[in-house]
Structures are given as structure tokens and as C-alpha cells.
């Protein structure tokens, strides 16, 4: 069974990206995967600072999140769009996770990972511009990012009372990303 880690790139309690990550996790579970969602609010990290890293190493929250990432076969990241890019909290988490860890200095938590990317926005473009930057960052970290992606526009109207998608077309588009990530991750696991 493929283990999928869903990460939302926002701290806000009612964030559309959190709703999107949960809806995608439900699609993954329906497809037979084990899906876990993490909230970056539960893993607070200071802004990346090389001097802080040199003095103290990785923050405990980064070590915890690193362990969670390593325990999963694949990632699904749902990001909001802030000024045509990804939010600082998501970029900061990725920056800390990319740093060498003293206990495993040669091990990257992103090694052999496949990822799907999604975005959400109250705007019509659905966060499409943030996906370009997120893809670039993840690929630079060595993550295999599937070609399929999903941008959810008008996100304030996108979710049903049960947390799923209100629109069948949007659900099908998100399902394509989830299925592709699970398929590729399964093939990579052998």
C-alpha cells in the first residue's frame, strides 16, 4: 500500500489549501492508499538562518517533519498562491527539510520521492502561478513531480459540507493527480 503524505502550504485554520489537501487525501484513501495530512502549524520553524543552523542544528519541528516525510512514499502538496508564488511558510519548511541532519548527514528526506502538486485560490486562476514555483523548488530538491497538476479556482465555493468537492469535474481533475502520484510511487517502490 502506497503511503501518501498530504501537506497544505498555509497556516490559516480554514485555509482552502487545507481543505484541498484533506479532499485529496480522501480520494487517495478511496483509491486504496494510506493517506496522512500534516498541518505546518503543528511544526513551527523559525525562518531559515544559516547562523541559527550552525549554532543549533535543525529545529525540533524540522526533525519531526523530516521523519514523517521519510516514512511516506509520496507527497501531495496543496498550496495557496501568495503574490503569484508559494507562501513563505511552505518554502521555509522545504528549506529546513533540505538541510543536512547531523544524525543522517547524507540522507535527504526527499530521496526517491514522487509528488503531486495542487493549488487553491478564491481567484479564477486557482493558484496556477504558485504551481510553477512549487514545481521548480521540488524538482531542485530531487523530487520527481508528476506532470499532472490541479489548480482550484473560486475555492470558497469548491467544497461540499462533507469536505469533498462540490463539483464532479473538479473532483475528477484532482483524482487524476492523486491517481498518477499513487501509480508512479507504486512503480518506484517495485
N, C-alpha and C positions, 0 to 999 in steps of 0.2 A: 504494500500500500504506500503510495506516494504521500510524503508529509509536506504540506504546503504552509508556509508562514505568510500571513497577510499583515501588511504594515500600512497604516494610514499616516500620511505626512502632515497631520495637523494636530494641535493640542486641544482645540475647542471641543467641548463635550458633545455638542450636536453637529459637529462638522460633517459636511457631505462626504468627505473622503473616508471618514469612519463608517458612515452608512454604506458607502460603496464597498469598502473592504469587507464588512460583515455580509453584505449581499453576495459578493464574490465567494466568500468562504462557504456560504450555504450552497452555492452552485457546485463548488468543489466537493463538498460532502455528499451531495446528491449524485455526483459522478464517481463516488467510491473512494475519495481521498480523505486523508486525515488533515483537517484544516484548523489552524490556530491563528487567532488575531492578537496582535500586541498593540498596546497603546503607548506611544512615545512619552506620554505624560507619566507613565509608570517607570520610565527610565530617564530621569532628568540628568542632563550632562551640561557642564559649563561649555562656553564657546571654545572651540579648539584653539589651543595655545601651546606652541612648541615648548615654551619655558615651563608651563604647568606640566606638560607630559614628561619633560626631562626631570623635573623635581619630584613628581608623584606617580608617574606611570599613567595607565588608563584609569579613568574614573570607574568606581564600582558598577555604576549603571551600564557603562560600556562593556565591561567584562560580562555582566549578566546577559545583556542583549547579544553579545558575541556568542555566548554559549547557546542561546536559543536559536540563533541563525545557523550555527553549525549543526544543530540537531535536526534540521529540516533539509529536504531535498531541493526545494524550490521556493522562490519568493514571488509574492504578488504585491506590488506596491501601488497604492491608490493615493494620488497626490492632489491637493488643491493647486490652483495657479495663483501665485502672488507676483504681480507686476511682470507677467509674461514668463515666469520661471518657477522653479520649485521653491518651497518655503525654507527658510533658514534652519528650522528645527530638523527637517529631514536631511538636509545637506550636512548639518553638523553631526547628526548621528552617523551618517555614512562616512564622514571624515574620521571620527573617532574609531569606528569599527575597522577602518582600513589601516590603522596604525599597528605596528608590531606589538605583540603582547609578550611580556617578559617570560611567562610560563611556557609560551609556544611561539618563539620569535620568528620562526619560518612558516607558520601556519596562517593562511588567510581564511577568515570565515566565509569568504566569497568563492573560494576554490570549488570548482565543479558545480557551481550553482547555475540554475536557469531561472529566469524571471519573466514575469508578465507585468506590464505597466498599464495603469489606468489613471484617469484624471476626472475631476468633477468641478463644476463651476456653475454659479447661477447664470452666467453668460451663455450666449448661444454657441460659442466655440467649445465649451465643455472642458477647458483647461488644456487644449491641444498644444499650445506653445510650451507649457511646462513639460510635456512628454518628450519633446526634443532634448531638453537639457537633462532630464532624468535618464533617458536612454544613454546619452553621452557619458554621464558620470558612471553609471553602472557598467557600461562596456569598458571604460577605463580601469575599473576595478577587477576586470576579468570575468564578469558575469555574462553569460550567454542570454541575451534579451531576445525573446521571440519577436518575430516580425509583427504579428497581430498586436493591436493596442486598442484601447477603448477610451473615448472622451465623452463624458456625460454632461451635456448642456442642460440648462434650466433645471438644475439639480434640486431646487426647492420643491419641484413637483414630481420628482422621479421615483419616489419610494412609496410603496403601499403601507398600510397600517401594520402589516406583519413583518416589515423590514425588507421585503423583496422588492423587485422592480414593479412599478405600476404599469409599465408599457412592455408588451411582449417582444417588440422589436429590440428594445434596449436590453432586455434580458437575454435575447438570442445573441446580440453582439458581444455582451460581456461573457456569455457562455463560450463563445469561440476562443476568446483569450484564455479563459480558465482551462478549457479542454486542450488547447495547444501546449500550455505550460505543463500540464499533467502528462501529456503524451511525450513531450521531449524529455522531461525529468525521468519518466519511466524508462525510456530508451537509454538514457545515460547511465541509469542505475544498473542496466543489464537485465 
